């Protein structure tokens, strides 16, 4: 499902959402859903993605909405489509997370010029101050982060199929942030729970903030359709609550065997959200611990749908 049909489905789901999340859920998910409607499986065109983002910003669940994710090469198209919908000063601009491709240096230069044009125009409608790149070795991490200007916060997506610790350590040395891919639109794109845990553990030990992307549309670990197509394959996907809460509890000393069990947890009844924190399996994180983890470690997850994550969490009574 894509284009206007997907956007219409999002609007319908948005009307069904509960406007009053528990304090624990709000603390865990505030500003955390980076909107990636341009990407599979939604694959909206730019006009539809911009309209959807504007609607989400004006909706009752805007507290959970993060950045608009856009490839560097599509910034001019975004500026054109957002001209009538993005805010004008003194309202804060739409914050962008910009994906760099095969020529990061040239794309960073173009992004800097884009930001200058926005500022010079006085509109301040769009601001690209976060970029995302890929690297598969400590040397590539160092090269990329060494070339990134100070005004750009950089996330480095690293593979989970190899030991993440050396790459995360390199990211830490250069003041970057880490990114993991937790799924995709085919079953073979799903990492194992042990691979996700390896990434989370490396980030916690190196004190590196991170984001996730792909495969986190749903709050709980379960089998889901991998796209909106009628003949979509199914696969076991990670839940964003599983991943985020694991990262919180790892900071509080959660052992690896329990962390793996939490990443694999499929029962909503195993979680307790209340005014003071979140409990699971005899472990508990209070609001202060959750807030600290969000402030210092867990930043966001990218999702091509905004209403699915928050709507399903609301449906669970959280």
C-alpha positions as CSV (number, residue, x, y, z in Angstrom):
1,X,0.0,0.0,0.0
2,X,1.5,3.4,-1.0
3,X,0.7,6.9,-2.1
4,X,-2.7,8.4,-1.3
5,X,-4.1,5.1,-0.1
6,X,-1.3,4.8,2.6
7,X,-1.7,8.5,3.5
8,X,-5.5,8.0,3.9
9,X,-4.9,4.9,6.1
10,X,-2.6,7.0,8.3
11,X,-5.2,9.7,8.7
12,X,-7.9,7.2,9.7
13,X,-5.6,5.5,12.2
14,X,-4.6,8.9,13.6
15,X,-8.2,9.6,14.5
16,X,-8.3,6.4,16.6
17,X,-5.2,7.1,18.7
18,X,-5.4,7.7,22.5
19,X,-4.2,11.2,23.3
20,X,-3.0,10.5,26.9
21,X,-0.1,8.0,27.0
22,X,1.3,6.9,30.4
23,X,4.2,9.0,31.7
24,X,6.5,6.0,31.2
25,X,5.5,5.6,27.6
26,X,5.8,9.4,26.9
27,X,9.3,9.4,28.5
28,X,10.4,6.3,26.5
29,X,9.1,7.6,23.1
30,X,9.1,11.4,23.2
31,X,10.4,12.8,19.9
32,X,11.6,9.3,19.0
33,X,9.8,8.4,15.7
34,X,11.8,9.7,12.8
35,X,9.3,9.8,9.9
36,X,10.6,7.9,6.9
37,X,7.5,7.9,4.7
38,X,9.7,8.2,1.5
39,X,11.1,4.7,2.1
40,X,9.8,1.2,1.8
41,X,7.4,-0.3,2.5
42,X,5.4,2.9,2.4
43,X,7.4,4.5,-0.5
44,X,5.2,7.6,-0.6
45,X,6.0,10.3,-3.1
46,X,7.4,13.6,-1.7
47,X,4.1,15.5,-1.7
48,X,2.3,12.7,0.2
49,X,5.1,12.3,2.7
50,X,5.3,16.1,3.4
51,X,1.5,16.3,3.9
52,X,1.6,13.3,6.2
53,X,4.4,14.8,8.3
54,X,2.6,18.1,8.6
55,X,-0.5,16.3,9.7
56,X,1.4,14.4,12.3
57,X,3.0,17.6,13.7
58,X,-0.4,19.1,14.1
59,X,-1.9,15.9,15.6
60,X,-2.5,14.7,19.2
61,X,0.6,12.4,19.0
62,X,3.1,15.0,17.9
63,X,4.9,14.5,21.2
64,X,6.3,11.2,19.7
65,X,7.3,12.6,16.3
66,X,11.0,13.1,15.5
67,X,12.7,14.2,12.3
68,X,11.8,14.0,8.7
69,X,14.2,11.5,6.9
70,X,15.2,12.5,3.4
71,X,18.0,11.5,1.0
72,X,20.5,14.3,0.3
73,X,19.7,14.2,-3.4
74,X,16.0,15.0,-2.8
75,X,16.5,18.1,-0.7
76,X,15.4,20.5,-3.5
77,X,12.3,18.4,-4.1
78,X,11.5,18.6,-0.3
79,X,12.0,22.3,-0.2
80,X,9.5,22.8,-3.1
81,X,6.8,20.5,-1.6
82,X,7.2,21.9,1.9
83,X,7.0,25.6,0.9
84,X,3.4,25.9,1.8
85,X,3.3,23.5,4.8
86,X,6.5,23.9,6.7
87,X,6.6,26.5,9.5
88,X,7.9,30.0,9.2
89,X,9.8,32.0,11.8
90,X,9.4,32.4,14.7
91,X,8.1,28.8,14.8
92,X,10.8,26.1,15.0
93,X,11.7,24.6,11.7
94,X,11.2,21.0,10.6
95,X,14.3,19.2,11.6
96,X,15.7,16.9,9.0
97,X,17.8,13.7,9.1
98,X,19.7,13.6,5.8
99,X,20.9,10.4,4.3
100,X,24.3,10.7,2.5
101,X,25.1,8.4,-0.4
102,X,28.1,7.7,-2.5
103,X,29.7,11.1,-2.3
104,X,29.4,12.3,1.3
105,X,31.7,15.3,1.0
106,X,29.8,16.8,-2.0
107,X,26.5,16.0,-0.3
108,X,27.6,17.7,2.9
109,X,28.6,20.8,1.0
110,X,25.3,20.8,-0.8
111,X,23.5,20.4,2.6
112,X,25.4,23.3,4.0
113,X,24.3,25.5,1.1
114,X,20.7,24.3,1.5
115,X,20.7,25.3,5.1
116,X,22.2,28.7,4.2
117,X,19.5,29.3,1.6
118,X,16.9,28.5,4.2
119,X,18.4,30.9,6.7
120,X,18.9,33.7,4.1
121,X,15.3,33.4,3.0
122,X,14.3,34.1,6.6
123,X,11.8,31.3,6.5
124,X,13.8,28.8,8.6
125,X,11.3,26.2,7.4
126,X,13.7,23.3,7.1
127,X,17.0,22.6,9.0
128,X,19.3,19.7,8.1
129,X,21.6,19.4,11.1
130,X,21.7,15.6,11.3
131,X,23.2,13.3,8.7
132,X,23.4,9.5,8.3
133,X,26.1,7.5,6.6
134,X,27.2,3.9,6.3
135,X,30.6,2.4,7.3
136,X,31.8,-1.2,7.7
137,X,35.3,-0.7,9.3
138,X,36.9,1.5,11.9
139,X,39.0,3.1,9.2
140,X,35.9,4.0,7.2
141,X,34.2,5.4,10.3
142,X,37.2,7.6,11.1
143,X,37.4,8.8,7.5
144,X,33.7,9.7,7.3
145,X,33.5,11.4,10.8
146,X,36.8,13.2,10.2
147,X,35.3,14.9,7.1
148,X,32.0,15.8,8.8
149,X,31.6,19.5,9.7
150,X,30.9,20.4,13.4
151,X,27.4,21.7,12.6
152,X,26.3,18.2,11.5
153,X,25.5,15.5,14.1
154,X,26.4,12.2,12.3
155,X,25.0,8.8,12.7
156,X,27.1,5.9,11.3
157,X,25.1,2.8,10.3
158,X,27.2,-0.2,10.9
159,X,26.6,-3.9,10.0
160,X,25.4,-6.2,12.7
161,X,26.9,-9.3,11.0
162,X,30.4,-8.5,12.4
163,X,31.6,-7.5,15.9
164,X,30.2,-4.0,16.4
165,X,32.5,-3.0,19.3
166,X,35.5,-1.8,17.2
167,X,33.2,0.3,15.0
168,X,31.3,1.7,17.9
169,X,34.6,2.5,19.6
170,X,35.7,4.4,16.5
171,X,32.4,6.3,16.5
172,X,33.0,7.3,20.1
173,X,36.5,8.6,19.4
174,X,35.2,11.0,16.8
175,X,32.1,12.1,18.7
176,X,29.6,10.4,16.4
177,X,26.5,8.4,17.0
178,X,25.7,4.8,15.9
179,X,22.9,3.4,13.9
180,X,21.6,-0.1,13.4
181,X,19.3,-1.7,10.8
182,X,16.8,-3.9,12.6
183,X,14.9,-5.3,9.6
184,X,13.7,-4.8,6.1
185,X,11.0,-5.9,3.6
186,X,12.4,-9.5,3.2
187,X,12.8,-12.1,5.9
188,X,16.6,-12.4,5.4
189,X,16.9,-8.7,6.3
190,X,16.1,-9.4,10.0
191,X,19.1,-9.6,12.4
192,X,19.2,-12.0,15.3
193,X,18.4,-11.0,18.8
194,X,22.1,-11.7,19.7
195,X,23.2,-9.3,16.9
196,X,20.9,-6.5,18.2
197,X,22.1,-7.1,21.7
198,X,25.7,-6.9,20.6
199,X,25.1,-3.5,19.1
200,X,23.2,-2.2,22.2
201,X,25.8,-3.5,24.6
202,X,28.6,-1.9,22.6
203,X,26.8,1.4,22.6
204,X,26.1,1.3,26.3
205,X,29.7,0.4,27.1
206,X,31.2,3.1,24.8
207,X,28.6,5.6,25.9
208,X,27.5,6.2,22.3
209,X,24.0,7.4,21.5
210,X,22.2,5.5,18.8
211,X,19.2,5.2,16.6
212,X,17.6,2.3,14.8
213,X,16.0,2.0,11.4
214,X,13.7,-0.5,9.5
215,X,11.6,-3.1,11.0
216,X,10.4,-1.3,14.2
217,X,6.9,-0.3,13.2
218,X,5.4,-2.3,16.1
219,X,5.8,-2.1,19.8
220,X,6.3,-5.8,20.4
221,X,8.3,-8.7,19.0
222,X,6.0,-10.8,16.7
223,X,5.5,-12.0,13.2
224,X,4.1,-9.4,10.9
225,X,3.6,-8.7,7.2
226,X,6.8,-7.1,5.9
227,X,5.2,-4.7,3.5
228,X,1.8,-3.3,2.7
229,X,1.4,-5.4,-0.5
230,X,-1.4,-8.0,-0.5
231,X,1.1,-10.8,-1.2
232,X,3.7,-9.6,1.3
233,X,5.9,-12.2,3.0
234,X,5.8,-12.4,6.8
235,X,8.7,-12.3,9.2
236,X,9.5,-12.0,12.9
237,X,10.2,-8.3,13.6
238,X,11.6,-6.6,16.7
239,X,9.4,-4.3,18.8
240,X,10.5,-0.8,19.5
241,X,9.5,-1.2,23.2
242,X,11.6,-4.4,23.4
243,X,14.7,-2.6,21.9
244,X,14.4,0.7,23.8
245,X,13.7,-1.0,27.2
246,X,16.6,-3.4,26.7
247,X,18.9,-0.4,26.2
248,X,17.5,1.3,29.3
249,X,17.9,-1.8,31.4
250,X,21.4,-2.6,30.1
251,X,22.5,0.7,31.6
252,X,21.1,-0.5,34.9
253,X,23.0,-3.8,34.8
254,X,20.7,-6.2,33.0
255,X,22.7,-9.4,32.2
256,X,22.9,-10.6,28.6
257,X,20.7,-13.7,29.1
258,X,17.9,-11.5,30.4
259,X,18.5,-8.9,27.7
260,X,18.0,-11.6,25.0
261,X,14.8,-12.7,26.7
262,X,13.5,-9.1,26.7
263,X,14.4,-8.6,23.0
264,X,12.4,-11.8,22.3
265,X,9.5,-11.0,24.6
266,X,6.1,-11.2,22.8
267,X,3.6,-10.8,25.6
268,X,2.2,-7.4,26.3
269,X,1.1,-8.6,29.7
270,X,4.8,-9.0,30.6
271,X,5.3,-5.2,30.6
272,X,3.9,-2.8,33.1
273,X,3.7,0.9,32.3
274,X,2.6,3.3,35.0
275,X,3.1,6.8,36.3
276,X,6.5,6.0,37.8
277,X,8.3,3.7,35.3
278,X,8.3,0.4,33.4
279,X,8.6,-3.1,34.7
280,X,9.4,-6.3,33.0
281,X,10.6,-9.7,34.3
282,X,11.4,-8.6,37.8
283,X,13.4,-5.6,36.5
284,X,12.2,-2.0,36.7
285,X,13.3,1.4,35.3
286,X,11.9,4.5,36.9
287,X,11.2,7.7,35.0
288,X,14.6,9.2,35.9
289,X,16.4,6.1,34.5
290,X,14.3,6.2,31.3
291,X,14.9,9.9,30.8
292,X,18.7,9.5,31.3
293,X,18.8,6.7,28.8
294,X,16.9,8.8,26.2
295,X,19.0,11.8,26.9
296,X,22.4,10.0,26.7
297,X,21.8,6.9,24.7
298,X,18.5,6.1,22.9
299,X,17.7,8.8,20.3
300,X,15.2,7.6,17.8
301,X,14.0,4.9,15.3
302,X,13.1,5.5,11.7
303,X,9.7,4.3,10.6
304,X,7.9,4.8,7.3
305,X,4.7,4.9,9.3
306,X,4.1,7.2,12.3
307,X,0.6,6.1,13.2
308,X,1.4,2.4,13.4
309,X,3.9,2.7,16.2
310,X,2.0,5.1,18.4
311,X,-1.4,3.7,17.5
312,X,-0.5,0.1,18.4
313,X,1.1,1.3,21.7
314,X,-2.1,3.1,22.5
315,X,-4.2,0.1,21.7
316,X,-2.2,-1.9,24.2
317,X,-3.3,0.6,26.9
318,X,0.2,2.0,27.5
